[in-house]
């Protein structure tokens, strides 16, 4: 039979070690990773989730609204789809010399309700000398591209470095409806 003193020492030591590991885990001193089935999809399963979709990308060249068809990698995840579409459209803006600099999409987030889409770019896609009409048509080209792909109930927030897009003529503190 084990003496009470030894039993108390074993329980106390075990509790101390458990508390120490719990504290280290909660302060992120180490990360506990438990793999799940979803992380180990076969190539055939992954290929079934991604397809190619033909998408119309709109752009304003200063005279008219044009469109170009592009094949985009399409998955079941709407955020991935938004990323692919917007990145391709920004590349089209640069290739058509609509923007003087390469612009990239930093983040695309969809609100939990699915009603608000946040698009954060690394810089503004307007030149300082751009007219209000040109700015509106640039925004409309992005919205029209998204309108053909996603439900019209979404409102789009345009951000630069995760802050509302700075502009002296247009108010980007409010969302733009699709």
RAFENGI-V43478 format. One record per backbone hydrogen bond with DSSP energy under -1.0 kcal/mol. CO is the residue of the C=O (numbers start at 1). NH is the residue of the N-H. If there is no record, write none. Layout:
BEGIN
co=CO nh=NH
co=CO nh=NH
END
This chain:
BEGIN
co=3 nh=7
co=4 nh=8
co=5 nh=9
co=6 nh=10
co=7 nh=11
co=8 nh=12
co=9 nh=13
co=10 nh=14
co=11 nh=15
co=12 nh=16
co=13 nh=17
co=14 nh=18
co=15 nh=19
co=16 nh=20
co=17 nh=21
co=18 nh=22
co=19 nh=23
co=20 nh=24
co=21 nh=25
co=22 nh=26
co=23 nh=27
co=24 nh=29
co=25 nh=28
co=36 nh=39
co=37 nh=40
co=42 nh=46
co=43 nh=47
co=44 nh=48
co=51 nh=74
co=53 nh=72
co=55 nh=70
co=57 nh=68
co=59 nh=66
co=64 nh=61
co=66 nh=59
co=68 nh=57
co=70 nh=55
co=72 nh=53
co=74 nh=51
co=77 nh=81
co=78 nh=82
co=79 nh=83
co=80 nh=84
co=81 nh=85
co=82 nh=86
co=83 nh=87
co=84 nh=88
co=85 nh=89
co=86 nh=90
co=87 nh=91
co=88 nh=92
co=89 nh=93
co=90 nh=94
co=91 nh=95
co=92 nh=96
co=93 nh=98
co=93 nh=99
co=94 nh=97
co=104 nh=122
co=107 nh=120
co=109 nh=118
co=111 nh=114
co=115 nh=155
co=116 nh=111
co=117 nh=157
co=118 nh=109
co=119 nh=159
co=120 nh=106
co=120 nh=107
co=121 nh=161
co=127 nh=130
co=131 nh=135
co=132 nh=136
co=133 nh=137
co=134 nh=138
co=135 nh=139
co=136 nh=140
co=137 nh=141
co=138 nh=142
co=139 nh=143
co=140 nh=144
co=141 nh=145
co=142 nh=146
co=143 nh=147
co=144 nh=148
co=146 nh=149
co=146 nh=150
co=151 nh=154
co=154 nh=178
co=155 nh=117
co=156 nh=176
co=157 nh=119
co=158 nh=165
co=159 nh=121
co=160 nh=163
co=163 nh=160
co=176 nh=156
END
